[in-house]
Structure formats: structure tokens, C-alpha cells
């Protein structure tokens, strides 16, 4: 726990540590601290219309430990002592004043890596605006893309209130509402998925702005513009870094960077972005994990070094975890699309296949693609290698594919590598692709005792009906994040652990696997991204589908199946 100090001494120490280099901070935080120090020096200048009230800032910082208690974790029940970086934020928000005595800052942009106590800090700030700000009838809204997401901060506010006896006795708490009768104020969650009208917020919190998309803009604008009648409204954006789809996030983050650097003059915005700098390379062998303090200001308090080191080690050894680490622990923007596997890794795990007649299960997956796509099916076999600590069976898997293309395709089949694949029989050119695929698939399934065939119900319903007539068991596997995420995660883990072997002679599957890009949704779930991939990936998609289906080879299954 951070020991109690006056807020002034805590902030002064923090500023000194930032400017002297005593603690690692990123470029934007250095700029923000220097901006604060420069502006303090400008107080009294004729061209500087703001002044600073230390007593107001001190009182606002004291609100946290005096009246708020932590509700969960190792600090549960203890006073909410602000960390230095949190004190710096509160000190600025409530200390700077305009000539009329109202707050200077009307907007706050705060971006910080996960696990740094963003929700807890904002929960306390929301309570403060409702219970202790000079604004009768204050309406405080926690806004998010979904009501359930907005409830995360709101429910933390509720728990904090129940642990804070002096505040609790002056409040009324019902579902989705914390009310203070003395000031006629409240704190409520608000999601874009629920009706919202007549907002007049004194405080508006925008939770995880990176998840807000273009279709959330009207909700965003409503919350931003609803405070016209308030004397000193405060809008607080709290978020981790986004990806290329996070348009609203990028607009606000870029604007905030401009204000902090001085390229944009907007004295109503206070911004802090804790992130790794662009020249920080966490996956280099000489990277000092302590540098992660740049993106994790709660380092050693709310997020433990051991946890970050564990995540860093995993990302260094698992290529698929790199983007996740950079975004959520380095707080740097990444692409939502990432390569699934490198050529070096694929080649290191490829080999001659075992005798599948000895397999513990074989299953298939089908991706028939479009007119000029490949059509493919893949087979995956699993072999038991032991049991885990809970006596559950452990398996390794092997896979191979068969691919087809229409003879009237617009693609030049005399060009490489298609010509070689055709000559080697790895790519079958057919006038009736689906018919030939079905016939060969049935032969392979019968040869290896495979029953289950995963298929996309959007594309292959008729094929599934024909396979069922032949005694196979088609399994619906819609092409979405929910159905692919677990399989891709397992695929990546098996590849890393050497428990997955593709046929070394299946060069067409290798080509598709190396082409395949992975897309993550806002819930961090994965699926293949055909549009973003470098080239065709149909055989690799079929491979993933067969991996999902092979899990069904042991339990007895009846009726229509959906994965």
C-alpha cells in the first residue's frame, strides 16, 4: 500500500522522478509532467487565464483515503491511498481553476495497460463527482458499448460504497443506481445497447474506448454534448490501446497527444498515455522488464512484476501471443490481424505421418470456398500420449488436406506454384468440384474410420445432407469468432509444444497456413480472416475445422450436432 503523504509532496516527488529519469516513463508522460510544471510557472502571467488552488487539489486527493475503501483483493477494507500517478491526475483535475472559479479541465483522456486499477480509480472518481462536487443534482454516467461492460465500473462503485461507512449511510443503492439524497445526485451505468434519452451529465465516463466502433458514434456524441447546462462538467475517457478498427479511440488519442505535445492548444483537456515507446522492443533478449513501468504505472502495486514477467516470457516463446502482450501490457496499438504461424515454425513441426489406422480418432473439416477459391477438406488424426494431473487424456495430432479448383477458374493455373501442385496431384482441377470433393472425402473417411465432418452451414448445407446419406455425421461450424477461438488457441499451443504435425509433403496446406491471418474481435476471440490474408487459406481453414471435429470422436453422439 502507498503510505499516506500530503498530495502535494506525493505529486512533487512523482514529477521529480519523471523529469530526473528515476522511474521509466514514456515520451507522452514526460511531456505531460513538463507541461504541468511549465504551466505552474505561468501562473500570474497576463496571457495565462488559469490559477491553481492547492487546497482544492489536496481536498480532492484526500477524499479517496478518507472516505473510500477498497472492496476486493489484498487491499479490501483498507483506505484508498492514491498511487503517485493517480494523485497527479486528481491533483490536476481539481486544482486548476478558471477565472470564474470553476474547473479548468472539462475532459480527461487516460490510457493505461490492463491490470493497473483503471476501473477502481474511475469508480472512486465517479463517487466523488456525485457525492462531494459542488453540483446539486449531479448525474454521473458510466458509458460503454454494452450495459454489462458499463456495469463493471458501476459495480465496483457499489462495492466501494458498501465498504465506506461514512458514504454508505448517506446513499441509497439499488440495481444500476447509486443515489445521494442530500444532493439529489446519482451514478448509473449506460450502454449503447439500451435506450438513452434526456441526458444531462455532470460526469460522463467512457469505458474502454478502444471497443467503440463507428456505429457507437451517435451514443458517444450524445454523452459528449449532453452537458451544456452544467457549470463544470467532466468527461473521462479510460481505455487501453486499440487496433485499426478503433476509429473513435484513434481520434481522441491523436488529439490528446497533440495537446500534450503542444501542437494543439486546448487548455480544457488533461491527458496521460502510459505506453511503451516505439523504440522499446520487449521481445529482444536485452529488454529490461522494469521498462514495463512505462505502460504499467501501477507496477508493484496493482500489477505485479512476476505476472508481467510471466506474460512476457509466454509472448517471447509463443509468436501468437506477441500482439496480445504489446497491446494489453505495453499499451501500444496493434493490428487486429496477425499472422497465424511462421514458415520456420511450420517447417520445424512438419513430418512423415504415422499409421492412422492406429489413431484414437480421425475427423474431417470442409471449406468449399467461392467460385475462384480453392475448395478443400482436411483430415486430422489424434493419438493418445498420456494423461494430465486430473486423469484426462492428452493427445498429439496430425493433419493433411486435399484441395480442388474449378477448371473454369479465372486464376492462371499455368503459373507457379499452381502448375507444380497440379502436376504433383496436390491440387485437383475439376469441372464439378463439389461432387468430386464429396466422393474423395467419403473414400478417405471410410478408409480411416472418420465419422464427423465439420462444415459451414452458410455454404455447405446441401453437401452435408449428401454426406449424411452416406453414413457420415456432419457437424455445423459457423464461420465466426465464437466457433474458431478455442480451436485456434489450441492449435497455437500444440504447435509451440510440438504436439501438432502437418504432413511434410502437403505443400499446399503449408502455403495456406502461412497465408492465413488471424482476426481478433473486441472480446479478443480469434478466427481466420480471409480478406486480410495474403492469399488463399481454404485448406488451413478446413484443417482448423477438422481439429474441432476430432474432439467428438470419443464420446457417443446422436442427432444433429453443432460445434
BAROMI-776686 format. One line per field, with one value per residue (C-alpha): x, y, z; residue in three letters. Coordinates in Angstrom, 2 decimals. Example, Ala and Ser with C-alpha at 12.3 -4.5 7.8 and 13.67 -1.06 7.14 Angstrom:
// residues 2
X 12.30	13.67;
Y -4.50	-1.06;
Z 7.80	7.14;
code ala	ser;
END
This chain:
// residues 563
X 0.00	1.25	1.98	-0.02	1.61	0.18	-0.92	1.39	4.51	3.40	2.88	6.12	8.05	6.37	7.21	10.84	11.14	9.69	11.86	15.04	14.62	14.42	11.46	10.98	8.18	7.24	7.57	3.93	4.07	7.29	5.58	2.52	4.58	6.74	3.58	2.18	5.42	5.66	2.06	2.56	5.34	2.97	0.50	0.12	1.18	-1.14	-1.69	-2.41	-6.05	-5.79	-4.72	-4.07	-5.76	-3.63	-6.27	-8.90	-6.47	-5.40	-9.01	-9.90	-6.96	-7.80	-11.35	-10.02	-8.27	-10.61	-13.94	-13.29	-12.28	-11.04	-13.56	-11.61	-8.15	-5.35	-6.35	-10.04	-11.37	-8.32	-8.33	-7.94	-4.49	-3.78	-0.64	1.60	0.38	-3.25	-2.59	-1.06	-4.30	-6.65	-4.33	-4.57	-8.29	-9.39	-6.57	-6.59	-9.32	-10.66	-11.21	-14.82	-13.66	-14.84	-12.53	-10.21	-10.27	-13.54	-12.16	-9.69	-8.08	-6.36	-4.84	-3.02	-2.29	-4.55	-4.44	-3.43	-6.60	-8.36	-11.82	-11.20	-9.80	-12.70	-15.21	-13.80	-13.75	-17.38	-18.43	-16.53	-18.27	-21.68	-21.16	-18.68	-18.63	-20.29	-23.07	-26.60	-28.46	-25.25	-25.88	-22.89	-22.99	-20.62	-20.88	-19.78	-20.73	-22.75	-24.60	-22.82	-19.45	-20.56	-21.62	-18.01	-17.05	-20.50	-20.49	-17.03	-18.52	-21.28	-18.82	-16.65	-19.66	-20.65	-17.11	-17.15	-19.40	-19.39	-20.64	-22.86	-25.15	-25.84	-26.65	-29.27	-28.09	-30.38	-29.55	-27.78	-28.23	-26.25	-28.20	-27.29	-30.48	-28.74	-27.52	-30.12	-27.24	-26.68	-24.22	-25.62	-24.24	-25.30	-24.81	-25.32	-27.39	-30.11	-32.39	-30.96	-32.71	-32.54	-29.02	-27.70	-24.44	-22.27	-19.82	-19.52	-17.11	-16.29	-15.08	-12.66	-12.98	-10.90	-14.02	-16.24	-16.90	-18.39	-21.92	-21.39	-20.63	-24.15	-24.03	-20.59	-21.78	-24.88	-22.78	-20.26	-22.84	-25.35	-23.66	-24.47	-26.34	-23.67	-21.25	-18.16	-18.89	-16.20	-15.82	-13.36	-12.14	-10.48	-9.06	-6.30	-4.82	-6.90	-6.43	-7.10	-10.87	-10.86	-11.60	-13.08	-10.21	-7.64	-9.33	-9.29	-5.81	-4.22	-5.90	-4.70	-1.12	-1.29	-2.47	0.20	2.98	1.78	0.94	-2.74	-3.85	-6.76	-6.48	-9.69	-8.16	-5.94	-4.33	-1.99	-0.99	1.14	2.73	5.93	7.75	8.12	11.80	11.10	11.36	10.08	10.97	14.66	16.92	18.39	15.00	14.76	11.31	11.41	10.79	7.22	6.65	6.19	2.88	2.11	2.24	0.71	3.84	4.34	1.01	-1.95	0.01	2.83	6.24	6.03	2.79	4.20	7.38	5.30	3.27	6.47	8.07	5.00	4.95	8.65	8.13	4.72	4.61	0.82	0.92	3.11	0.31	-1.69	1.25	2.12	-1.47	-2.64	0.60	2.62	-0.49	0.54	-1.85	-1.65	-3.43	-6.48	-5.00	-1.92	-0.08	-1.01	2.34	5.80	7.42	10.24	7.83	5.66	8.67	10.02	6.84	6.12	6.99	6.02	2.61	2.02	-0.19	-3.63	-5.17	-3.71	-5.15	-7.54	-9.80	-9.97	-12.33	-12.72	-13.45	-14.67	-14.25	-15.73	-14.89	-16.23	-16.01	-12.31	-11.32	-9.87	-12.24	-10.67	-11.17	-8.72	-8.40	-6.97	-5.99	-5.31	-3.05	-3.19	0.14	-0.81	-2.92	-2.82	-2.86	-6.64	-6.50	-7.80	-6.32	-3.65	-3.27	-0.97	-2.47	-1.54	-3.21	-3.32	-5.56	-6.95	-7.64	-9.70	-10.18	-12.69	-11.36	-13.04	-11.38	-10.07	-6.79	-3.86	-3.23	-0.08	1.59	3.61	3.06	-0.28	1.25	3.53	0.71	-1.46	1.34	2.00	-1.69	-1.86	-4.39	-7.24	-8.75	-12.36	-15.41	-17.64	-15.64	-18.18	-19.12	-15.52	-14.67	-17.60	-16.62	-12.97	-13.93	-16.24	-13.47	-10.99	-13.46	-14.26	-10.58	-9.70	-12.97	-13.85	-17.47	-17.55	-17.25	-17.34	-18.93	-20.07	-23.91	-23.86	-22.07	-22.35	-25.79	-26.58	-23.19	-23.82	-27.15	-25.49	-22.71	-25.30	-26.96	-23.60	-23.48	-21.25	-22.09	-21.95	-21.33	-22.32	-19.44	-20.45	-17.58	-17.34	-15.05	-17.03	-16.60	-12.94	-11.36	-10.80	-9.55	-7.04	-5.78	-5.27	-3.61	-1.11	-0.39	0.07	2.39	4.51	4.62	5.36	2.03	0.84	2.30	1.24	2.15	5.57	4.54	1.38	2.92	-0.44	-1.64	1.65	1.02	-2.48	-1.32	1.41	-1.06	-3.59	-4.07	-5.97	-8.53	-9.44	-12.76	-13.22	-13.52	-10.07	-11.53	-9.80	-10.89	-9.27	-9.51	-9.79	-9.91	-6.77	-4.80	-2.05	-3.56	-5.96	-6.31	-9.10	-7.04	-5.91	-9.50	-10.56	-7.70	-8.96	-12.48	-11.23	-9.38	-12.63	-14.45	-11.84	-12.72	-16.02	-14.51	-14.63	-17.95	-21.06	-23.03	-26.53	-28.77	-27.90	-24.66	-23.49	-19.93;
Y 0.00	3.52	5.24	8.35	11.63	15.01	15.05	17.96	16.10	12.97	14.89	16.84	13.62	12.00	14.95	14.91	11.16	11.58	14.54	13.14	9.72	7.99	5.98	4.84	6.73	7.15	10.27	11.31	11.14	13.19	15.78	15.84	16.35	19.05	20.72	20.83	22.26	24.88	25.95	26.29	28.76	30.74	31.50	35.27	35.95	38.31	35.82	32.88	32.86	29.98	29.65	26.70	26.12	23.70	23.41	22.22	19.73	18.50	18.03	16.14	13.78	13.33	12.23	8.86	7.66	9.49	8.29	5.37	1.81	-0.88	-3.67	-6.59	-8.12	-7.72	-4.13	-4.93	-2.80	-0.52	3.20	4.03	5.59	7.13	5.98	8.85	8.70	8.70	11.60	13.53	13.08	14.11	16.98	18.41	17.85	19.54	22.03	24.02	26.71	29.27	32.93	32.21	29.58	26.55	23.74	24.34	20.78	19.51	16.40	13.72	11.12	8.32	5.33	2.68	-1.03	-3.66	-4.60	-1.09	-0.32	1.80	0.59	1.08	4.57	5.63	4.13	6.34	9.38	8.81	8.65	11.84	13.74	12.60	12.89	15.70	18.01	21.41	20.42	19.76	17.14	15.76	12.98	10.68	8.14	5.24	4.68	1.67	-0.14	-2.64	-2.12	-5.14	-3.52	-0.24	-2.17	-3.21	0.24	0.87	-2.37	-1.51	1.83	-0.09	-2.39	0.56	2.39	-0.59	-0.72	3.03	3.58	7.37	7.49	4.42	5.86	8.89	6.86	4.55	1.67	-0.21	-2.15	0.15	3.21	4.82	7.82	10.61	12.23	15.22	16.44	14.67	13.10	9.62	7.29	4.98	2.69	3.33	1.15	1.97	-1.21	0.27	3.30	6.61	9.99	13.33	13.01	15.94	14.55	16.35	13.48	11.12	8.18	6.43	2.94	1.09	3.50	1.15	-1.07	1.76	1.47	3.82	2.65	3.80	7.38	8.71	7.37	8.91	12.27	12.20	11.77	14.40	17.08	16.49	18.69	22.12	23.29	22.16	24.70	22.45	19.08	16.45	13.80	10.99	8.55	5.46	2.86	0.55	0.77	-0.12	-1.57	-0.25	-0.62	1.69	4.85	6.90	5.86	6.96	10.34	11.02	9.58	11.53	14.73	14.12	13.53	16.81	18.70	17.17	17.91	21.49	21.05	21.60	24.31	23.10	24.06	22.17	18.70	16.79	13.69	10.92	7.96	5.31	3.17	1.59	3.93	2.84	2.01	-0.27	-3.84	-6.16	-9.32	-8.51	-10.51	-7.37	-5.83	-4.90	-5.96	-2.96	-0.77	-2.11	0.57	2.90	1.28	-0.01	2.86	0.51	-1.68	-3.42	-2.22	-3.26	-5.27	-7.48	-7.76	-11.55	-11.53	-9.24	-11.30	-14.44	-12.79	-11.53	-14.98	-16.52	-13.89	-14.40	-18.15	-18.08	-15.83	-15.71	-14.03	-11.12	-8.83	-9.51	-8.60	-5.42	-4.21	-5.16	-4.89	-2.48	-0.37	0.14	-0.08	-3.21	-4.59	-6.76	-9.06	-11.16	-13.96	-17.37	-19.13	-18.55	-20.65	-21.64	-22.90	-24.78	-26.49	-27.43	-29.36	-30.98	-34.60	-38.01	-39.06	-42.08	-45.06	-43.52	-46.95	-46.80	-43.37	-42.81	-40.79	-39.21	-36.44	-34.08	-30.44	-28.92	-25.41	-25.20	-21.53	-19.46	-19.71	-18.77	-20.03	-23.37	-25.98	-28.18	-30.81	-31.76	-34.76	-34.67	-37.75	-37.79	-40.12	-40.51	-39.80	-39.93	-38.23	-34.93	-34.45	-34.91	-38.17	-36.55	-37.96	-35.98	-36.18	-35.19	-34.56	-34.96	-33.43	-33.43	-31.89	-32.39	-29.35	-28.69	-25.83	-25.33	-25.83	-22.56	-20.51	-17.08	-17.89	-18.74	-22.39	-22.45	-20.09	-21.32	-22.76	-23.93	-25.71	-27.81	-28.63	-29.80	-31.89	-33.50	-34.22	-31.96	-29.67	-31.35	-29.43	-30.43	-29.47	-30.50	-29.50	-30.19	-33.57	-34.74	-33.33	-35.24	-38.52	-38.32	-37.17	-40.16	-42.50	-41.03	-41.06	-44.72	-45.61	-44.06	-44.69	-41.00	-40.17	-36.47	-33.80	-30.12	-27.83	-24.23	-24.20	-20.99	-22.66	-26.40	-27.42	-29.48	-31.18	-32.01	-33.63	-35.79	-36.81	-37.79	-40.07	-41.83	-42.54	-39.64	-37.21	-33.60	-31.01	-27.38	-25.00	-21.40	-19.18	-16.81	-15.96	-17.97	-21.23	-20.77	-19.14	-22.21	-24.28	-21.65	-21.17	-24.94	-25.07	-22.40	-24.16	-27.56	-26.08	-24.48	-27.69	-29.98	-31.80	-31.00	-32.48	-31.50	-33.77	-32.64	-33.44	-31.30	-28.17	-26.72	-26.88	-25.24	-22.42	-21.84	-22.00	-19.42	-17.19	-17.31	-14.21	-14.25	-11.61	-10.76	-9.27	-6.81	-9.75	-10.90	-14.01	-15.31	-16.53	-16.83	-13.64	-14.49	-10.86	-9.85	-12.98	-12.78	-15.45	-18.36	-20.12	-22.65	-25.74	-24.21	-23.30	-26.88	-28.06	-25.99	-27.31	-30.89	-30.20	-29.07	-32.15	-34.65	-33.78	-35.56	-38.89	-40.44	-39.51	-41.16	-38.54	-38.72	-36.49	-33.20	-31.73	-28.14	-27.33;
Z 0.00	-0.82	2.51	3.32	2.27	1.54	-2.08	-2.78	-1.63	-3.46	-6.72	-6.37	-5.79	-8.78	-11.04	-9.88	-10.50	-14.01	-15.03	-13.47	-15.06	-11.68	-12.94	-16.55	-18.27	-21.91	-24.02	-23.58	-19.76	-19.71	-21.90	-19.63	-16.48	-18.08	-19.37	-15.82	-14.41	-17.16	-16.64	-12.88	-13.70	-15.92	-13.13	-12.86	-16.44	-18.29	-21.09	-18.74	-17.58	-15.09	-11.48	-9.21	-5.84	-3.80	-1.07	-3.57	-5.07	-1.63	-0.53	-3.70	-3.24	0.45	-0.46	-1.59	1.60	3.98	2.59	0.22	0.99	-1.36	-1.84	-3.34	-3.35	-0.85	-0.02	0.70	3.55	3.61	2.75	-0.93	-0.91	-4.30	-6.06	-7.20	-10.80	-9.65	-7.29	-10.20	-12.18	-9.33	-8.38	-11.88	-12.38	-9.18	-8.64	-11.86	-11.96	-14.37	-13.55	-12.53	-10.02	-11.98	-13.01	-15.92	-17.21	-18.66	-20.36	-19.31	-21.56	-19.69	-21.46	-19.46	-19.72	-18.21	-14.51	-13.40	-11.43	-14.05	-13.04	-9.31	-9.83	-12.05	-9.60	-6.86	-9.12	-10.12	-6.46	-5.74	-8.55	-7.29	-3.54	-2.99	-6.01	-5.90	-8.29	-6.96	-8.98	-10.43	-12.93	-13.33	-16.15	-16.81	-20.56	-22.59	-25.77	-23.71	-20.45	-18.97	-19.69	-18.11	-15.02	-14.34	-13.06	-11.60	-9.60	-8.30	-7.17	-5.37	-3.61	-2.67	-1.23	0.92	2.33	3.04	6.10	6.08	2.50	2.64	5.31	3.09	-0.04	-1.42	-3.59	-5.92	-9.06	-11.53	-9.33	-6.51	-5.20	-2.76	-1.47	0.14	-3.25	-5.43	-7.34	-8.75	-10.51	-13.21	-15.94	-19.51	-22.57	-26.22	-26.47	-24.21	-24.74	-23.60	-23.71	-21.99	-20.64	-18.62	-17.25	-14.77	-15.14	-18.10	-18.12	-21.40	-20.54	-22.88	-25.79	-27.96	-28.27	-29.56	-33.30	-35.86	-35.08	-31.47	-32.57	-32.01	-28.43	-27.94	-29.31	-27.10	-23.98	-25.08	-25.94	-23.13	-20.51	-21.91	-18.81	-16.33	-14.88	-14.75	-16.35	-16.54	-19.24	-18.55	-21.18	-19.75	-22.10	-23.18	-26.67	-29.72	-33.18	-36.67	-36.14	-33.11	-35.06	-32.20	-29.95	-32.53	-32.98	-29.24	-28.65	-31.51	-30.37	-26.81	-27.98	-29.86	-26.78	-24.53	-27.03	-27.55	-31.22	-30.37	-27.94	-25.84	-22.16	-21.28	-21.89	-19.47	-20.97	-19.86	-22.02	-20.32	-23.03	-24.24	-26.60	-30.21	-29.77	-26.80	-28.05	-25.32	-27.23	-27.54	-25.27	-23.67	-22.80	-19.11	-17.80	-15.46	-18.51	-18.43	-15.77	-18.72	-19.62	-16.12	-13.63	-11.04	-11.30	-7.97	-6.55	-8.70	-11.28	-10.06	-11.78	-11.56	-13.55	-16.24	-16.50	-16.95	-19.72	-21.38	-21.27	-22.88	-25.64	-26.37	-26.79	-28.42	-31.51	-31.44	-28.01	-29.12	-30.33	-27.19	-24.96	-26.86	-26.77	-23.30	-21.32	-23.48	-24.23	-27.84	-30.75	-32.87	-35.87	-35.23	-37.87	-37.18	-38.91	-37.57	-37.95	-39.40	-42.12	-39.76	-37.13	-39.63	-41.16	-37.74	-36.84	-40.24	-40.79	-42.09	-40.82	-38.59	-39.39	-38.97	-38.58	-35.07	-34.33	-31.43	-33.69	-37.14	-38.29	-41.25	-42.00	-45.27	-46.68	-50.17	-50.77	-53.68	-57.45	-57.75	-54.32	-53.52	-52.17	-49.57	-46.97	-44.27	-42.04	-38.52	-36.52	-32.81	-30.84	-27.08	-25.40	-21.73	-19.08	-17.25	-13.47	-13.43	-15.41	-18.58	-21.80	-23.62	-27.40	-30.19	-33.62	-37.28	-40.32	-44.11	-46.75	-50.25	-52.45	-55.60	-58.03	-60.84	-64.37	-65.45	-62.72	-63.65	-61.97	-64.28	-63.47	-65.58	-63.13	-60.18	-57.70	-59.10	-62.08	-59.86	-57.43	-60.30	-61.82	-58.41	-57.86	-54.82	-56.50	-58.38	-61.28	-61.78	-63.77	-60.84	-57.78	-55.06	-56.48	-56.72	-53.31	-51.80	-53.42	-52.32	-48.84	-48.41	-49.56	-47.09	-44.22	-44.88	-45.17	-41.79	-39.94	-39.71	-38.94	-38.09	-40.76	-39.75	-42.34	-42.73	-42.76	-44.80	-47.72	-47.49	-46.22	-49.31	-49.16	-45.51	-46.35	-49.01	-46.60	-44.01	-46.53	-46.88	-43.15	-42.06	-39.27	-40.47	-37.75	-38.17	-37.60	-38.46	-39.51	-36.56	-33.66	-31.15	-33.05	-34.03	-30.98	-28.83	-31.76	-32.88	-29.33	-29.01	-32.44	-31.42	-28.14	-29.79	-32.39	-29.66	-27.61	-30.57	-30.35	-33.87	-37.05	-40.58	-43.49	-44.67	-48.25	-48.08	-49.56	-50.50	-46.88	-45.86	-48.34	-46.99	-43.35	-43.97	-45.82	-43.01	-40.90	-37.64	-36.75	-33.15	-32.13	-29.27	-26.87	-28.06	-29.73	-32.86	-36.26	-39.72	-41.78	-45.47	-46.59	-44.70	-45.55	-48.14	-50.40	-50.25	-46.90	-47.57	-46.73	-43.43	-42.52	-43.30	-41.09	-38.14	-38.70	-38.70	-35.45	-33.89	-35.18	-33.99	-30.39	-30.91	-31.86	-28.39	-26.75	-28.24	-30.16	-31.55	-33.63	-35.26	-33.96	-33.70	-32.65;
code unk	unk	unk	unk	unk	unk	unk	unk	unk	unk	unk	unk	unk	unk	unk	unk	unk	unk	unk	unk	unk	unk	unk	unk	unk	unk	unk	unk	unk	unk	unk	unk	unk	unk	unk	unk	unk	unk	unk	unk	unk	unk	unk	unk	unk	unk	unk	unk	unk	unk	unk	unk	unk	unk	unk	unk	unk	unk	unk	unk	unk	unk	unk	unk	unk	unk	unk	unk	unk	unk	unk	unk	unk	unk	unk	unk	unk	unk	unk	unk	unk	unk	unk	unk	unk	unk	unk	unk	unk	unk	unk	unk	unk	unk	unk	unk	unk	unk	unk	unk	unk	unk	unk	unk	unk	unk	unk	unk	unk	unk	unk	unk	unk	unk	unk	unk	unk	unk	unk	unk	unk	unk	unk	unk	unk	unk	unk	unk	unk	unk	unk	unk	unk	unk	unk	unk	unk	unk	unk	unk	unk	unk	unk	unk	unk	unk	unk	unk	unk	unk	unk	unk	unk	unk	unk	unk	unk	unk	unk	unk	unk	unk	unk	unk	unk	unk	unk	unk	unk	unk	unk	unk	unk	unk	unk	unk	unk	unk	unk	unk	unk	unk	unk	unk	unk	unk	unk	unk	unk	unk	unk	unk	unk	unk	unk	unk	unk	unk	unk	unk	unk	unk	unk	unk	unk	unk	unk	unk	unk	unk	unk	unk	unk	unk	unk	unk	unk	unk	unk	unk	unk	unk	unk	unk	unk	unk	unk	unk	unk	unk	unk	unk	unk	unk	unk	unk	unk	unk	unk	unk	unk	unk	unk	unk	unk	unk	unk	unk	unk	unk	unk	unk	unk	unk	unk	unk	unk	unk	unk	unk	unk	unk	unk	unk	unk	unk	unk	unk	unk	unk	unk	unk	unk	unk	unk	unk	unk	unk	unk	unk	unk	unk	unk	unk	unk	unk	unk	unk	unk	unk	unk	unk	unk	unk	unk	unk	unk	unk	unk	unk	unk	unk	unk	unk	unk	unk	unk	unk	unk	unk	unk	unk	unk	unk	unk	unk	unk	unk	unk	unk	unk	unk	unk	unk	unk	unk	unk	unk	unk	unk	unk	unk	unk	unk	unk	unk	unk	unk	unk	unk	unk	unk	unk	unk	unk	unk	unk	unk	unk	unk	unk	unk	unk	unk	unk	unk	unk	unk	unk	unk	unk	unk	unk	unk	unk	unk	unk	unk	unk	unk	unk	unk	unk	unk	unk	unk	unk	unk	unk	unk	unk	unk	unk	unk	unk	unk	unk	unk	unk	unk	unk	unk	unk	unk	unk	unk	unk	unk	unk	unk	unk	unk	unk	unk	unk	unk	unk	unk	unk	unk	unk	unk	unk	unk	unk	unk	unk	unk	unk	unk	unk	unk	unk	unk	unk	unk	unk	unk	unk	unk	unk	unk	unk	unk	unk	unk	unk	unk	unk	unk	unk	unk	unk	unk	unk	unk	unk	unk	unk	unk	unk	unk	unk	unk	unk	unk	unk	unk	unk	unk	unk	unk	unk	unk	unk	unk	unk	unk	unk	unk	unk	unk	unk	unk	unk	unk	unk	unk	unk	unk	unk	unk	unk	unk	unk	unk	unk	unk	unk	unk	unk	unk	unk	unk	unk	unk	unk	unk	unk	unk	unk	unk	unk	unk	unk	unk	unk	unk	unk	unk	unk	unk	unk	unk	unk	unk	unk	unk	unk	unk	unk	unk	unk	unk	unk	unk	unk	unk	unk	unk	unk	unk	unk	unk	unk	unk	unk	unk	unk	unk	unk	unk	unk	unk	unk	unk	unk	unk	unk	unk	unk	unk	unk	unk	unk	unk	unk	unk	unk	unk	unk	unk	unk;
END
